[in-house]
Amino acid sequence: MVRRLRFNGTGSGVNGCPSLHEDLGTGELIVHGPVLTDPDDIAQLRHLNEGEVPVVVPRELLVDFGPKEINRVPDIIGLDEFDRLFTRFEHTAWRLESRRRYASDELTATYGQFIRDEPVDWEGADAEWCAERREQTALGKRFERVRVVDAPPTTGQLYLLDNARRNSAVGEKILNLGRADAERLGLPAEDFWIFDSRLVALLNFDDADNLVDVELVTEPAAVLRYAMARDAATHHAVPYAEFAAGLTDQEE
């Protein structure tokens, strides 16, 4: 079975070597770096078995990006506590949306209007949510999202492309990125918010695409991984209107 690997970090800002990856299934760590080749150095190593290759890595790589505990205990919060994060952050809230479907969208009146090809009443949708966003952006806070879209887009993704008009009207900045580009960039296949570049909220969904709870991540090295993904996604994504126009051009 192919391992599910996550890039944790690198000790080099130039060529990405040495680096540390983590197997998300087993928790094992995979380190790659310059091979130790001097016979006199190798002779000093104990328990170097056949098929094993010694590599040299800086101490900082393991300190900065290695796990800090043997068994990680997730910090899970409920949806009410999660909602409160959107008024308690100070500067920026940024989200990556990577899923093909969100069950909660399909329960809304606007989704029904959209799939029936009717005019979508975004102005009358979720007035309380819109009021809160306007209130927070009026305080100078920033809300930004990058939404990953398949080729061809799913119905849920097309709905969110239309939904971006509503989100933009209340002060959010909405960008889109193709799935192929997201995979090329190595973006995590997760949905998450980053608050003030210091707190990550991982959104956990069940098999029916319902949001069930949220995991808080505060370990600096882990937050840095998500911030790196944010920067890459934001750099390569395009404004939603431009992305939607590109889809229309492809259909013609």
Summary of the structure (lengths in Angstrom):
residues: 252
radius of gyration: 21.7
end to end distance: 41.5
largest distance: 75.7
contacts: 672
relative contact order: 0.13
helix: 38%
strand: 25%
